Amino acid sequence: MMEAQTASITGTLTDAIGAVVQAAKVTARNTQTNTSRSTQTGDTGVYRVTNLLPGVYEVLFEKQSFQTLRFSNVNVRRVNRIRIEVSYEHGRSNQL
């Protein structure tokens, strides 16, 4: 039996003026199985959600005093790394 191959979603989270956003929660939820994996952005705003099985995901970015950002229909395939560079913009809904 072959071991399942997984993928990851990675990127950098910044605010409207380009400053990094630290300690934001990043959640990738498989919309077909409703399973999710979460992580936080680090000191440099970089995040990486790993060990994702192939499927279609919704990716949420959450931080107190920022609006929640939602990216829908993120297609994850085996052994790939998807980059989502995210910037918070005041008063705008960032949805993909």
CORZI-V483331 format. One record per pair of residues at least 24 apart in sequence whose C-alpha atoms are under 6 Angstrom apart, sorted by the first residue. I is the first residue (numbers start at 0). GAP is how many residues later the second one is. D is the distance in whole Angstrom. If there is no record, write none. Layout:
# CORZI-V483331
I_GAP_D ; I_GAP_D
This chain:
# CORZI-V483331
4_73_6 ; 4_74_6 ; 5_45_5 ; 5_46_5 ; 5_47_5 ; 5_72_5 ; 5_73_5 ; 6_44_6 ; 6_45_5 ; 6_71_6 ; 6_72_5 ; 6_73_5 ; 6_74_6 ; 7_41_5 ; 7_42_4 ; 7_44_6 ; 7_73_5 ; 8_39_6 ; 8_40_5 ; 8_72_6 ; 8_73_5 ; 8_74_6 ; 9_37_6 ; 9_38_4 ; 9_73_5 ; 10_35_6 ; 10_36_6 ; 10_72_5 ; 10_73_5 ; 10_74_5 ; 11_33_5 ; 11_34_4 ; 11_73_5 ; 12_32_5 ; 12_73_5 ; 12_74_6 ; 13_73_5 ; 14_72_5 ; 14_73_5 ; 15_72_5 ; 15_73_5 ; 19_25_5 ; 20_24_5 ; 23_38_6 ; 23_39_5 ; 24_36_6 ; 24_37_5 ; 25_34_6 ; 25_35_5 ; 26_32_6 ; 26_33_5 ; 27_30_6 ; 27_31_4 ; 28_28_5 ; 28_29_5 ; 29_26_6 ; 29_27_4 ; 30_25_6 ; 30_26_5 ; 53_24_5 ; 68_25_6 ; 69_25_5 ; 70_24_5 ; 70_25_5 ; 71_24_6
